[in-house]
């Protein structure tokens, strides 16, 4: 009897070993080629209708637009590389502390393909705000799945949700958007006399002329969520980016309050700035604007209701963290804070 039992035990161990080997073999066949332990791959259809095979939870992420970089960082998925912010030679001012160590692979819309390839990413994020042409997308697709997250002028919240999905972090995205809604409700309830005020958003720089933001862009959507109004010229949808205002129509900048940012080098020359488009840049642009005929006649100027803001958060493509900056400024200025 003992000899029979001793023969049965090794046989059982052999069967268990074979079964385990089969399971491990199947798991290896389904895993991501990136070898990051992300839990396999999945099929994903992006905003252009392209079907891609993605890691379940990408680890080596390249974000080639401000919204995709913003979203990835907000979700706790720090990219390995990105491009500079719009009109800037650096990452957007409001993201710089959060992106220390992230490599630069070019300026917005002109990524360095060779440098990106050398980093061996397992996913590349782009969108309509970066306006890469099809030839660039085609080149990127050759060495990593390149996901077109959203079209230009799309709802920033929907774009954020899509990025969270791509990165395998849908639950984190849902929690953050709920936190945004809760914060909006809190600030909205404390606006007091400023509830329903007309808020102008001005960007000064780039081509040397002022520009305003229409309703489809990110910061104006935040104002709408807060129940705040926009001046007549700034209502309705635009082309998906800022709308230039001629100096003869400078009254179109006016409102009960003007939140004033800058991108590019500012002033008459415009161009790409070597320094971030932060509040300091906005103050410099306001100094320039004062010399423009009609600017000091604006009711917001006379009432000392021009608020310098980080232009990279307020007047560029936007994203979850950018809209937190917008909420910070609105809360400080209109819900009991101190304006300039």
Secondary structure, 3 states (H helix, E strand, C coil): CHHHHHHHHHHHHHHHHHHHHHHHHHHHHHCCCCCCCCCCEEEEECCCCCEEEEECCCCCEEECCHHHHHHHHHCCCCCCEECCCCCECCCCHHHCHHHCCCEECEECCEECHHHHHHCCCCEEEECCCCCCCHHHHHHHHCCCCEEECCCCCCCHHHHHHHHHHHCCCHHHHHHHHHHHHHHHHHHHCCCHHHCCCEEEEEEEECCCEEEECCCCCHHHHHHHHCCCECCHHHCCCCCCCCEECCHHHHHHHCCCEEEEEEECCCCCCCCCECCCCCHHHHHHHHHHHCCCCCHHHCHHHHCCCEEECCHHHHCCCCCHHHHHHHHHHHHHHHCCCCCC
